[in-house]
Amino acid sequence: MTAITRSGRTWRGRRSVALLACGALAAGGVTATGVAALVPQAAHASSHREAPLISGQPQFDNTDLYAFVSPDHPDTTTIITNVLPFQEPAGGPNFYTFATDARYEIHIDNNGDAQDDLIYRFTFKDHRKNEHTFLYNTGVVKSLDAPELNFTQTYDIELIRLEHKKEVSRHKVAEGLPVAPSNVGKASMPDYKKLRDQAIAKVPGGIKAFAGQADDPFFADLRVFDLLYGGDLSEVGNDTLRGYNVNSIALQVPTSYLRESKEQPVIGVYATTERKNARGEFTRVSRLGMPLVNEVVNPVKDKDKFNASSPENDADFLKNVTEPELPKLIEAIFGIKAPKEPRNDLAEVFLTGVKDLNQPPKVTPSEMLRLNTSIKPVDKPKRLAVLEGDTAGFPNGRRLSDDVLDISLQVVEGALLGEKNDLSDKVDANDKEFEKNFPYVALPKAGSDVDATDVATKGAGSGLTGMGALTANWSSTTLMLVSAGAGAVVALIVGLGATWFRARRSRPSWVG
C-alpha cells in the first residue's frame, strides 16, 4: 500500500488484532488437541491398512472379523465386522461415518465348498437436519432422534441366498435402522450408552443388529513391524490400538438359520466391502476372514489381489500359507529354528479348519473364519483359546477376548506340531472391558476422554519430570483448559510482537 490514511490504519490495526485473537484461539485448540491426542500413530493391525490400495480408503477397510456362539444366547451366533480403522476420538467436525457408496457384506459358507450360501448385505444413508452449520450436533444429545443430533445415518439389511454361485432369493431383513453416532464427548453426549442401546435393533425372526462406533477391540503391540519388536523383544507390552475407535457392524442370528444342519454345524464366515465405481458398478475392495492373513501371510504383490478375490480362488495363495515368510524372519532375527515345510498345520488353521474341531467334511481349502456352532460357549474364556484347551475360541471362530496375535505367533512357530513356545507381545487383553450382552464390543472412547495417564503412556517416555510431573494429577478438564490457555497466550504474544515489528519496519522515518 503506497498511502495509508489514519482511518485505514485504524481499520487494519483492528483487523490484525481480530486475526490474532482468532489465531490465538486456534493455536490454543491445536495445543489442547496436541496434548489430548497423544495416541499412537497409524500402524498396521490385524487387517488395518494391510494392503496398498485399501490403506487410502479407510471407510471401506475391513479391520477385524469375529464369529462366536453368543455367550448369553447360545442358540444364536454373533458375527461382528469392523471397518474404518484408527479413529481419533476427537476427530471432528466431520466424524466417522459408514460409506454410502459401499455394500458391506457378511458371507456364510455352510457346507465347506468355498462358495457363498448366504450373504447379509448392509447399505447406509446419510441424513442432515441443518445444512447451514458445520456442527455434528448443535446441543446436548439425549436420544437418537434428538433435534440436536444434526447428522445421522440409517441402514438397510438384505439377505441373499445362493446355490452354486447363483442367486435364488433376496429379501429385506430390515430397513431404516438407526446408526449409533460417533461419541463426540461428554458435554455433547452425557449418556452415550443410552444412545448405543437405542441403536440395538430387534429384527423379526429373533435377529439383533447393530451398527455404530465402538472401541477397537483388537489388542496388540504392533511394533512387531519394527524388526519383530526391535530385533531383541525390547518393544513389547504396549497396546498400540489403545485409544482408537472403529465402526462396527454386528449381527446376532439364530444358529439354525446359518448352519447346514445339526449334523454339519460348521460354518465359514468372511466379510467384504464393495465400492461403487464411476460406472455405478460395485467392485470388491476389501476382504477379511482369518486375522493377520493379508497382514503377515500374503506378500505385498498379492495383497490387493487377495482383497478383490473370493475364497473359491484361494489356491492362488496356497504357497503363502504352506511356505510362510514369518517363521523365516523369526529364525533370522531371533535364531528360533523355523518348522519344516510344507506347513500343513497352517493350512488347517487358515484354509480348511482343524480336523475334529472346525473342519467341514469334503472341505475345499479356502481362507475364512470357521466356526463349529455346536461347541457351546464357556463361562471363563481362556486367552489362548484352543492352545489352552478352550475349543470355543480361536481358531474355532474368534471371540473378542481371544489373543489372536499371541496364538498366531505360537502356531506359526509350530505349537500345533508339538513345538511349544511362549512367543508373546505381552498385551493380553483389551484396555476396555467388553460388554456382557449384544453387541459385546466396548463403548467407544469419547472425544473428551483424555487424562494424564493417556498423556504419559502415549508420550515419549514413561518418566514424568518438570511440567509432566506437575500435570500428572490434573484432571482432563484442567489439562485441556490450561493447555488451550497457554497456547492462546503464546500465540497472542508472538503474533503481537510480529505485528509490532512489521509496523516499525514499515513506519516512515519521520514518524517518531
C-alpha positions as CSV (number, residue, x, y, z in Angstrom):
1,M,0.0,0.0,0.0
2,T,1.5,3.4,-1.0
3,A,-0.7,5.6,1.0
4,I,-2.4,4.9,4.3
5,T,-5.0,7.2,5.9
6,R,-5.4,7.3,9.6
7,S,-8.8,5.6,9.3
8,G,-7.3,3.0,7.0
9,R,-4.5,2.3,9.5
10,T,-7.0,2.1,12.3
11,W,-9.1,-0.5,10.4
12,R,-6.0,-2.5,9.6
13,G,-5.0,-2.5,13.2
14,R,-8.4,-3.7,14.4
15,R,-8.3,-6.4,11.7
16,S,-4.9,-7.5,12.8
17,V,-6.0,-7.8,16.4
18,A,-9.1,-9.8,15.4
19,L,-7.0,-12.1,13.3
20,L,-4.5,-12.5,16.1
21,A,-7.3,-13.3,18.6
22,C,-8.7,-16.0,16.2
23,G,-5.2,-17.3,15.7
24,A,-4.6,-17.5,19.4
25,L,-7.8,-19.4,19.9
26,A,-6.9,-21.7,17.1
27,A,-3.5,-22.2,18.5
28,G,-4.9,-22.9,21.9
29,G,-7.2,-25.5,20.3
30,V,-4.3,-27.1,18.4
31,T,-2.2,-27.1,21.6
32,A,-5.1,-28.7,23.5
33,T,-5.5,-31.2,20.8
34,G,-1.8,-31.8,20.8
35,V,-2.0,-32.9,24.4
36,A,-5.3,-34.6,24.1
37,A,-4.4,-36.6,21.0
38,L,-1.2,-38.2,22.3
39,V,-2.4,-41.5,20.9
40,P,-0.4,-43.9,18.7
41,Q,0.2,-43.0,15.1
42,A,-1.3,-45.1,12.4
43,A,0.2,-48.5,12.0
44,H,-0.7,-51.9,10.7
45,A,-3.0,-54.0,12.8
46,S,-5.0,-57.3,12.4
47,S,-6.1,-56.0,8.9
48,H,-5.9,-52.3,9.4
49,R,-4.3,-50.7,6.4
50,E,-2.9,-54.1,5.4
51,A,-2.8,-53.6,1.6
52,P,-1.6,-50.6,-0.5
53,L,-4.9,-49.7,-2.2
54,I,-7.2,-50.1,0.8
55,S,-4.9,-48.1,3.1
56,G,-6.1,-45.0,1.2
57,Q,-9.8,-45.9,1.6
58,P,-10.4,-46.3,5.3
59,Q,-14.3,-46.2,5.0
60,F,-14.0,-49.4,3.0
61,D,-11.3,-51.1,5.0
62,N,-12.4,-54.3,6.9
63,T,-10.2,-54.4,10.0
64,D,-11.3,-57.4,12.0
65,L,-13.9,-60.1,11.9
66,Y,-15.4,-62.1,14.8
67,A,-17.7,-65.0,14.9
68,F,-18.7,-66.9,18.0
69,V,-21.6,-68.7,19.7
70,S,-23.4,-65.9,21.7
71,P,-22.4,-66.4,25.4
72,D,-25.8,-65.2,26.7
73,H,-27.9,-66.7,24.0
74,P,-26.1,-70.0,23.0
75,D,-28.8,-70.8,20.4
76,T,-27.6,-67.9,18.4
77,T,-24.4,-66.9,16.6
78,T,-22.9,-63.4,16.7
79,I,-20.8,-62.0,13.8
80,I,-19.0,-58.7,14.1
81,T,-17.2,-56.9,11.3
82,N,-15.3,-53.7,11.8
83,V,-14.3,-51.0,9.3
84,L,-12.7,-47.6,9.2
85,P,-9.6,-48.0,11.5
86,F,-7.6,-45.6,13.6
87,Q,-10.4,-43.2,14.6
88,E,-9.0,-40.5,16.8
89,P,-12.0,-39.8,19.1
90,A,-11.8,-36.1,18.8
91,G,-11.7,-36.1,15.0
92,G,-14.4,-33.6,14.3
93,P,-16.2,-31.7,12.9
94,N,-16.7,-34.4,10.3
95,F,-16.8,-37.5,12.5
96,Y,-16.7,-41.1,11.3
97,T,-19.4,-42.5,9.0
98,F,-20.1,-45.6,7.0
99,A,-19.7,-45.1,3.3
100,T,-23.0,-44.5,1.4
101,D,-21.5,-45.8,-1.9
102,A,-20.5,-49.1,-0.4
103,R,-22.0,-52.5,0.2
104,Y,-20.7,-54.1,3.5
105,E,-21.3,-57.8,3.4
106,I,-21.1,-60.8,5.7
107,H,-20.7,-64.1,3.7
108,I,-21.7,-67.6,5.0
109,D,-20.5,-70.9,3.5
110,N,-22.4,-73.6,5.4
111,N,-21.1,-76.7,3.6
112,G,-17.4,-76.1,3.1
113,D,-17.4,-75.8,-0.7
114,A,-15.8,-72.3,-0.7
115,Q,-18.9,-70.8,-2.2
116,D,-21.4,-68.4,-0.6
117,D,-24.7,-69.8,0.6
118,L,-25.9,-66.7,2.4
119,I,-24.9,-63.0,2.2
120,Y,-26.1,-60.4,4.7
121,R,-25.7,-57.0,3.0
122,F,-25.6,-53.7,4.8
123,T,-26.1,-50.3,3.0
124,F,-26.1,-46.9,4.6
125,K,-27.8,-43.5,4.0
126,D,-26.9,-40.0,5.3
127,H,-29.3,-37.6,6.9
128,R,-28.8,-33.9,7.9
129,K,-31.2,-31.7,9.7
130,N,-29.5,-28.4,9.1
131,E,-27.1,-27.8,6.1
132,H,-26.2,-24.3,7.4
133,T,-24.0,-25.4,10.2
134,F,-20.7,-27.2,10.4
135,L,-21.7,-28.9,13.6
136,Y,-22.2,-32.6,14.0
137,N,-24.6,-31.8,16.9
138,T,-26.0,-28.4,17.8
139,G,-26.6,-29.2,21.5
140,V,-26.8,-31.9,24.1
141,V,-27.9,-35.2,22.5
142,K,-30.1,-37.3,24.7
143,S,-31.7,-39.6,22.1
144,L,-31.0,-40.8,18.6
145,D,-34.0,-38.7,17.3
146,A,-33.0,-35.6,19.2
147,P,-33.2,-32.4,17.0
148,E,-29.7,-31.5,18.3
149,L,-28.2,-34.5,16.6
150,N,-27.6,-32.8,13.2
151,F,-26.0,-35.7,11.3
152,T,-27.4,-39.2,11.4
153,Q,-27.2,-42.4,9.4
154,T,-29.6,-45.3,8.8
155,Y,-29.0,-48.7,7.2
156,D,-30.9,-51.5,5.5
157,I,-30.1,-55.2,5.7
158,E,-30.7,-57.6,2.8
159,L,-30.4,-61.4,2.9
160,I,-29.3,-63.0,-0.3
161,R,-29.5,-66.8,-0.7
162,L,-27.4,-68.6,-3.3
163,E,-26.9,-72.0,-4.8
164,H,-23.9,-72.9,-6.9
165,K,-23.0,-69.2,-7.1
166,K,-26.4,-68.2,-8.4
167,E,-28.9,-66.0,-6.5
168,V,-32.1,-67.9,-5.7
169,S,-33.8,-65.4,-3.4
170,R,-33.4,-61.9,-1.9
171,H,-35.4,-60.1,0.7
172,K,-35.1,-57.1,3.1
173,V,-34.4,-58.2,6.6
174,A,-34.7,-54.6,8.0
175,E,-35.0,-51.1,6.7
176,G,-34.1,-47.7,8.1
177,L,-32.3,-48.9,11.2
178,P,-30.5,-46.2,13.2
179,V,-26.7,-46.0,13.4
180,A,-25.1,-45.1,16.7
181,P,-23.3,-41.8,16.3
182,S,-19.7,-41.0,16.9
183,N,-19.0,-40.3,20.6
184,V,-18.3,-36.6,20.3
185,G,-17.8,-36.0,24.0
186,K,-19.3,-35.9,27.5
187,A,-20.8,-32.4,27.0
188,S,-22.5,-33.4,23.8
189,M,-23.5,-36.9,24.7
190,P,-23.5,-37.3,28.5
191,D,-25.1,-40.7,28.4
192,Y,-23.6,-42.4,25.4
193,K,-24.6,-45.9,26.5
194,K,-28.2,-44.9,26.2
195,L,-27.6,-43.9,22.6
196,R,-25.8,-47.1,22.0
197,D,-28.7,-49.1,23.5
198,Q,-31.2,-47.3,21.3
199,A,-29.2,-48.3,18.2
200,I,-29.6,-52.0,19.0
201,A,-32.4,-53.2,16.7
202,K,-34.5,-56.3,17.2
203,V,-35.5,-57.7,13.8
204,P,-38.3,-60.2,13.2
205,G,-37.1,-63.8,13.3
206,G,-35.1,-63.4,16.5
207,I,-32.3,-61.4,14.9
208,K,-30.5,-58.5,16.5
209,A,-28.5,-55.9,14.6
210,F,-26.2,-53.0,15.5
211,A,-24.1,-50.5,13.5
212,G,-22.1,-47.7,15.0
213,Q,-18.9,-46.6,16.6
214,A,-17.1,-48.8,19.1
215,D,-13.7,-49.1,20.9
216,D,-11.4,-51.0,18.6
217,P,-11.4,-54.5,20.2
218,F,-8.2,-55.6,18.6
219,F,-5.4,-55.5,21.2
220,A,-1.7,-56.0,20.3
221,D,1.7,-54.4,20.3
222,L,2.1,-53.6,16.7
223,R,5.8,-52.7,17.0
224,V,6.2,-56.3,15.6
225,F,6.8,-54.4,12.3
226,D,9.9,-52.8,13.8
227,L,12.2,-55.8,13.0
228,L,9.9,-58.0,15.2
229,Y,9.8,-56.0,18.3
230,G,13.0,-54.1,18.0
231,G,15.1,-57.2,17.0
232,D,15.6,-58.1,20.6
233,L,12.0,-58.3,22.0
234,S,12.6,-55.0,23.8
235,E,9.5,-53.4,22.2
236,V,6.6,-55.4,23.7
237,G,3.8,-54.7,26.2
238,N,2.2,-51.5,24.7
239,D,-1.3,-51.8,23.2
240,T,-0.9,-49.8,20.1
241,L,-4.6,-49.7,19.4
242,R,-5.4,-48.3,22.8
243,G,-7.4,-45.0,22.4
244,Y,-8.7,-45.7,18.9
245,N,-12.2,-46.4,17.8
246,V,-13.7,-48.3,14.8
247,N,-17.1,-48.6,13.2
248,S,-18.8,-51.9,14.0
249,I,-21.5,-53.9,12.2
250,A,-22.9,-56.7,14.5
251,L,-25.4,-59.3,13.7
252,Q,-26.9,-61.9,16.0
253,V,-28.8,-64.7,14.2
254,P,-30.4,-67.9,15.4
255,T,-27.8,-70.6,14.6
256,S,-30.3,-72.7,12.8
257,Y,-30.5,-70.0,10.1
258,L,-26.8,-70.3,9.3
259,R,-25.7,-73.9,9.6
260,E,-26.4,-76.6,7.0
261,S,-27.8,-79.0,9.7
262,K,-27.3,-80.2,13.2
263,E,-25.1,-83.0,11.7
264,Q,-23.0,-80.4,9.8
265,P,-22.7,-77.4,12.2
266,V,-19.5,-75.8,10.9
267,I,-19.9,-72.5,9.1
268,G,-17.3,-70.5,7.2
269,V,-17.5,-66.7,7.6
270,Y,-15.8,-63.8,5.8
271,A,-16.6,-60.1,5.3
272,T,-16.2,-57.9,2.3
273,T,-16.7,-54.3,1.2
274,E,-17.7,-53.4,-2.3
275,R,-17.4,-49.8,-3.6
276,K,-19.4,-48.3,-6.4
277,N,-17.2,-47.2,-9.3
278,A,-17.7,-44.4,-11.8
279,R,-20.0,-46.6,-13.9
280,G,-22.2,-47.3,-11.0
281,E,-21.0,-50.9,-10.7
282,F,-19.8,-52.4,-7.4
283,T,-16.2,-53.7,-7.1
284,R,-14.8,-55.6,-4.2
285,V,-12.0,-53.7,-2.5
286,S,-11.7,-55.4,0.9
287,R,-11.9,-58.9,2.2
288,L,-11.3,-60.4,5.6
289,G,-11.7,-63.8,7.2
290,M,-9.0,-65.1,9.4
291,P,-7.0,-62.4,11.2
292,L,-3.5,-61.5,10.1
293,V,-3.6,-63.4,6.8
294,N,-3.4,-60.5,4.4
295,E,-1.3,-58.7,7.0
296,V,1.7,-61.1,7.5
297,V,1.0,-64.2,5.4
298,N,0.5,-62.6,1.9
299,P,3.4,-60.7,0.4
300,V,2.8,-57.2,-1.0
301,K,2.4,-58.5,-4.6
302,D,-0.7,-60.5,-3.5
303,K,-2.4,-58.1,-1.0
304,D,-4.6,-56.1,-3.4
305,K,-5.4,-59.2,-5.4
306,F,-6.5,-61.0,-2.2
307,N,-8.8,-58.1,-1.2
308,A,-10.5,-58.3,-4.6
309,S,-10.8,-62.1,-4.6
310,S,-13.2,-64.8,-3.5
311,P,-12.4,-67.9,-1.3
312,E,-13.0,-70.3,-4.2
313,N,-9.8,-68.9,-5.8
314,D,-7.6,-69.2,-2.7
315,A,-5.5,-71.9,-4.4
316,D,-3.7,-68.8,-5.8
317,F,-2.4,-68.1,-2.3
318,L,-1.7,-71.6,-1.1
319,K,2.1,-71.2,-1.2
320,N,2.0,-68.2,1.1
321,V,0.5,-70.4,3.8
322,T,2.5,-73.6,3.3
323,E,5.8,-71.7,2.8
324,P,5.3,-68.7,5.1
325,E,7.7,-65.8,5.4
326,L,7.2,-65.0,9.1
327,P,9.0,-68.2,10.6
328,K,12.0,-67.4,8.4
329,L,12.1,-63.9,9.7
330,I,11.9,-65.1,13.3
331,E,14.7,-67.5,12.6
332,A,16.9,-64.8,11.1
333,I,16.3,-62.3,13.8
334,F,15.9,-64.5,17.0
335,G,17.6,-67.7,15.9
336,I,14.4,-69.8,16.6
337,K,14.5,-72.5,14.0
338,A,11.6,-72.4,11.6
339,P,9.5,-75.6,11.4
340,K,9.9,-77.7,8.3
341,E,7.8,-77.0,5.2
342,P,5.3,-77.5,3.8
343,R,3.3,-76.2,6.7
344,N,0.2,-78.4,6.5
345,D,-0.6,-77.4,10.1
346,L,-1.0,-73.8,9.0
347,A,-3.1,-74.9,6.0
348,E,-5.5,-76.5,8.5
349,V,-5.7,-73.3,10.6
350,F,-6.1,-70.8,7.8
351,L,-7.6,-72.8,4.9
352,T,-9.5,-75.9,5.9
353,G,-10.3,-75.8,9.6
354,V,-8.7,-78.1,12.1
355,K,-9.7,-81.8,11.8
356,D,-12.2,-82.9,14.5
357,L,-12.6,-79.3,15.6
358,N,-14.0,-77.0,12.9
359,Q,-13.3,-78.7,9.6
360,P,-16.4,-79.5,7.5
361,P,-16.5,-82.7,5.5
362,K,-15.2,-82.6,1.9
363,V,-13.9,-79.1,2.6
364,T,-12.4,-77.0,-0.3
365,P,-9.3,-75.2,1.0
366,S,-10.2,-71.5,1.3
367,E,-9.4,-68.7,3.7
368,M,-12.3,-67.9,6.0
369,L,-13.1,-67.9,9.7
370,R,-14.6,-71.3,10.5
371,L,-16.9,-71.8,13.5
372,N,-18.2,-75.1,14.9
373,T,-21.6,-73.8,16.1
374,S,-22.2,-77.0,18.2
375,I,-19.4,-76.1,20.6
376,K,-21.1,-74.2,23.5
377,P,-19.5,-71.1,25.0
378,V,-17.6,-71.3,28.3
379,D,-18.1,-69.3,31.4
380,K,-14.4,-68.2,31.6
381,P,-12.8,-68.0,28.1
382,K,-9.1,-68.6,28.0
383,R,-6.9,-66.1,26.4
384,L,-5.1,-68.6,24.2
385,A,-8.3,-70.5,23.4
386,V,-7.6,-73.8,21.7
387,L,-3.9,-73.7,22.7
388,E,-5.1,-73.9,26.3
389,G,-7.8,-76.5,25.7
390,D,-10.7,-73.9,25.3
391,T,-12.2,-75.1,22.0
392,A,-14.9,-72.4,21.9
393,G,-12.3,-69.9,20.7
394,F,-9.8,-69.1,18.0
395,P,-9.1,-70.7,15.6
396,N,-12.6,-72.1,16.1
397,G,-14.2,-68.8,15.2
398,R,-12.9,-65.8,17.0
399,R,-14.2,-64.2,20.3
400,L,-13.4,-60.6,21.2
401,S,-11.2,-61.7,24.1
402,D,-9.1,-64.2,22.1
403,D,-5.4,-63.1,21.9
404,V,-5.1,-63.8,18.2
405,L,-1.6,-62.3,17.9
406,D,-0.1,-64.5,20.6
407,I,-1.9,-67.5,19.3
408,S,-0.8,-66.9,15.7
409,L,2.8,-66.3,16.7
410,Q,2.9,-69.6,18.6
411,V,1.1,-71.5,15.9
412,V,3.4,-70.1,13.2
413,E,6.3,-71.4,15.3
414,G,4.8,-74.9,15.4
415,A,2.6,-75.0,18.5
416,L,0.2,-77.4,16.8
417,L,3.1,-79.6,15.8
418,G,4.1,-80.1,19.4
419,E,6.9,-77.4,19.3
420,K,5.9,-75.4,22.4
421,N,6.9,-71.8,22.7
422,D,5.8,-68.8,24.6
423,L,6.1,-66.0,22.0
424,S,4.0,-63.1,23.0
425,D,3.6,-59.3,22.5
426,K,2.8,-59.1,26.3
427,V,-0.5,-57.4,25.6
428,D,-3.0,-59.9,26.9
429,A,-6.3,-58.1,27.0
430,N,-8.2,-55.1,25.6
431,D,-7.8,-51.8,27.6
432,K,-11.6,-51.5,27.8
433,E,-13.8,-54.3,29.2
434,F,-16.2,-55.9,26.6
435,E,-19.9,-55.8,27.2
436,K,-21.7,-58.8,28.5
437,N,-24.6,-58.5,26.0
438,F,-25.0,-57.8,22.3
439,P,-23.2,-56.2,20.6
440,Y,-20.5,-57.0,23.1
441,V,-17.9,-54.5,21.8
442,A,-16.9,-51.9,24.3
443,L,-18.2,-48.4,24.2
444,P,-16.2,-46.0,22.0
445,K,-13.7,-43.6,23.6
446,A,-15.2,-40.1,23.7
447,G,-13.6,-37.1,22.2
448,S,-13.4,-35.6,25.7
449,D,-11.9,-38.8,27.3
450,V,-8.3,-37.7,27.8
451,D,-6.4,-37.9,31.1
452,A,-2.9,-37.6,32.4
453,T,-2.4,-41.4,32.1
454,D,-3.1,-41.3,28.4
455,V,-0.7,-38.4,28.0
456,A,2.1,-40.2,30.0
457,T,1.7,-43.6,28.3
458,K,1.4,-42.2,24.8
459,G,4.2,-39.7,25.2
460,A,7.8,-40.1,24.5
461,G,8.7,-41.8,27.8
462,S,7.3,-43.2,31.0
463,G,9.2,-40.9,33.3
464,L,7.5,-37.7,34.3
465,T,9.7,-34.7,35.1
466,G,9.2,-30.9,35.2
467,M,5.8,-29.9,33.7
468,G,4.9,-33.6,33.2
469,A,5.1,-34.2,37.0
470,L,3.0,-31.1,37.7
471,T,0.3,-32.1,35.2
472,A,0.2,-35.8,36.2
473,N,-2.5,-35.2,38.8
474,W,-4.6,-32.7,36.8
475,S,-8.0,-33.7,35.5
476,S,-8.6,-33.8,31.8
477,T,-10.6,-30.6,32.0
478,T,-7.8,-28.8,33.8
479,L,-5.2,-30.1,31.4
480,M,-7.2,-29.0,28.3
481,L,-8.1,-25.6,29.7
482,V,-4.5,-24.8,30.8
483,S,-3.1,-26.2,27.5
484,A,-5.6,-24.1,25.5
485,G,-4.9,-21.0,27.5
486,A,-1.2,-21.4,27.3
487,G,-1.3,-21.9,23.6
488,A,-3.5,-18.9,23.2
489,V,-1.3,-16.7,25.3
490,V,1.9,-17.8,23.5
491,A,0.2,-17.3,20.1
492,L,-1.1,-13.9,21.1
493,I,2.3,-12.7,22.4
494,V,4.2,-13.9,19.4
495,G,1.6,-12.5,17.0
496,L,1.5,-9.1,18.7
497,G,5.3,-9.0,18.7
498,A,5.4,-9.8,15.0
499,T,2.8,-7.2,14.2
500,W,4.7,-4.5,16.2
501,F,8.0,-5.4,14.5
502,R,6.4,-5.3,11.0
503,A,4.8,-1.9,11.9
504,R,8.1,-0.4,13.0
505,R,9.9,-1.6,9.9
506,S,7.2,-0.2,7.6
507,R,6.8,3.1,9.5
508,P,8.1,6.3,7.7
509,S,11.3,7.7,9.0
510,W,9.6,10.9,10.0
511,V,7.4,9.1,12.5
512,G,8.9,9.3,16.0
